[in-house]
Amino acid sequence: MGQLYIVPTPIGNLEDITLRAIRILKESDLLLAEDTRKTMILLKHYGIDKKMISHHQFNEHQTIRTIVEKVRNGLNIALVSDAGTPAISDPGYLLIRACLKEGLRIECLPGPTAFIPALVNSGIPADRFLFEGFLPHKKGRQTRLKELAEEMATLVFYESPYRLVKTLQQFREYFGEERQACVSRELTKIHEENQRGTLKGLVDFYQTRKIKGEIVIIVEGKK
């Protein structure tokens, strides 16, 4: 019987990968990649030549059964996402659950995930936090924002650059314009930016700027 490895990959800087992760990628029989083109950049950087197949949110329901059978038949398979740790706002959970249900071996390596550096360098308390990930775009969004407005733990969100200003405006409306927050963009990359201030100040700052890159928003909890 084989094994499924969950392998975190760098969120930007290719040096942010463990020696163990490199070894597992080299030794695995097959890699499951969210986007094989992006993963190929990492593999080439470390001289890894390995067969890959796509495993993403649009095909995971169809491919899970086949992958489970491959592991059962003795293949060691490594799952990676485009960046960070699989199953954290990325595909992976369904496959992990299916393998566990079948009694197959699962091993998750420690490694990069975007919200930890964003949380730590925000300057907002990190002793208690709620990872919310991506808020629903429509149904349930307002209800959830009302609930989160009463949360005392630090709040952690992911957001796209195209929705950042609208989301900050909603946070200002529901959480209050003086609530402290931090927007982290392009973490570990050349143009990394960590903009701190009140929600009012952050709305004013980003309304006049063209925004690119992946974003983490940290918001202090209700006092």
Buried (B, 14 or more C-beta within 10 A) or exposed (E): EBBBBBBBBBBBEEEBBBEEBBEBBBEBBBBBBBBBEBBBEBBEEEEBEBEBBBBBEEEBEEBBEEBBEBBBEEBBBBBBBBBBBBBBBBBBEBBBEBBEEEEBEBEBBEBBBBBBBBBEBBEBBBEEBBBBEEBEEEEEEBEBBEEBBEBEBBBBBBBEBEBBBEBBBBBBEBBBEEBBBBBBBBBBBEEBBBBBBBBBBBBEBBEEEEBEBBBBBBBBBBE
